[in-house]
């Protein structure tokens, strides 16, 4: 009887320590960001480290753009304390964050050539996929493809990391959008990781540190008096970490018991990840396709993003952010409730929903113009 009681105590202590890590990670990250951003703003004004309005900008005044510095050290400090298992298990995770931090900071201050940022992203993706073996190794039967050859798995993973890092960078065009989408994505991953067992507790803590930091950042991002942007530093790091979470989620379904059966299995897992990340994915693919159709470089900036279309309807930055985040949430819910249907059918449904939401503001604009005529 005494032995059973000791085991129960250890069990409850383990659960309690997890909740403590969650609370500490969230609150600590929030406070670090909240208390340090005002200092970054003061230094930015003093040293004239500002984002200046450009032709495609949705802002009209010079604004500090080094909020990513605070997001970087808040997330890394609190996750290394509360989710240290991640950095010990994936030793190149922290290294990748450091690389993106410095190249992003250089771009926010000095402006770095796009090819140099691209090389840094390749190095980061290779470090995490090869060095820490965090890669997409299975297609779950999509297009009849299952297990991938190692070399193709690395190549595909690197491309996905680069795509998503830049996708989050591209949606960071109005106040609150990149942060709002990232918070929703983290919440979705928290729920999925929670349902799949205690092995995922460090991932949950990491997601909570990101949420805490971004909530504090949003306070200043929406402020008129103390406004600040996250810059490339913040958006690239957030994109990298959310890509890491998505691939880790997929890899959970490749774990097997000793006798060869999966620990968890759902064939639509890749589509669920696509649904969770649908806004950055569909927006980036959409603007690239439009630019190519117009015979322009897909990397030339323009005003064809979803948020630009909603802004033309006369909505404020906060309203556009709420609408787009709500659309992302709808797609996630659809994927969740239909997760047991055929994987190809679910993929078509999710992509169609993404396309509909992407071009919905264009349709609304035409309807409004016709009514005015």
Secondary structure as UniProt FT lines:
FT   HELIX           2..46
FT   TURN            47..48
FT   STRAND          50..51
FT   TURN            55..56
FT   STRAND          63..64
FT   HELIX           67..82
FT   HELIX           84..89
FT   HELIX           91..109
FT   HELIX           114..126
FT   HELIX           127..131
FT   TURN            140..141
FT   HELIX           142..144
FT   HELIX           150..171
FT   TURN            172..173
FT   TURN            175..176
FT   HELIX           177..195
FT   HELIX           198..200
FT   HELIX           201..221
FT   HELIX           231..252
FT   TURN            253..254
FT   TURN            258..259
FT   TURN            267..268
FT   HELIX           269..276
FT   HELIX           278..293
FT   TURN            294..295
FT   TURN            298..299
FT   HELIX           306..311
FT   TURN            312..314
FT   HELIX           317..337
FT   TURN            338..340
FT   HELIX           343..372
//
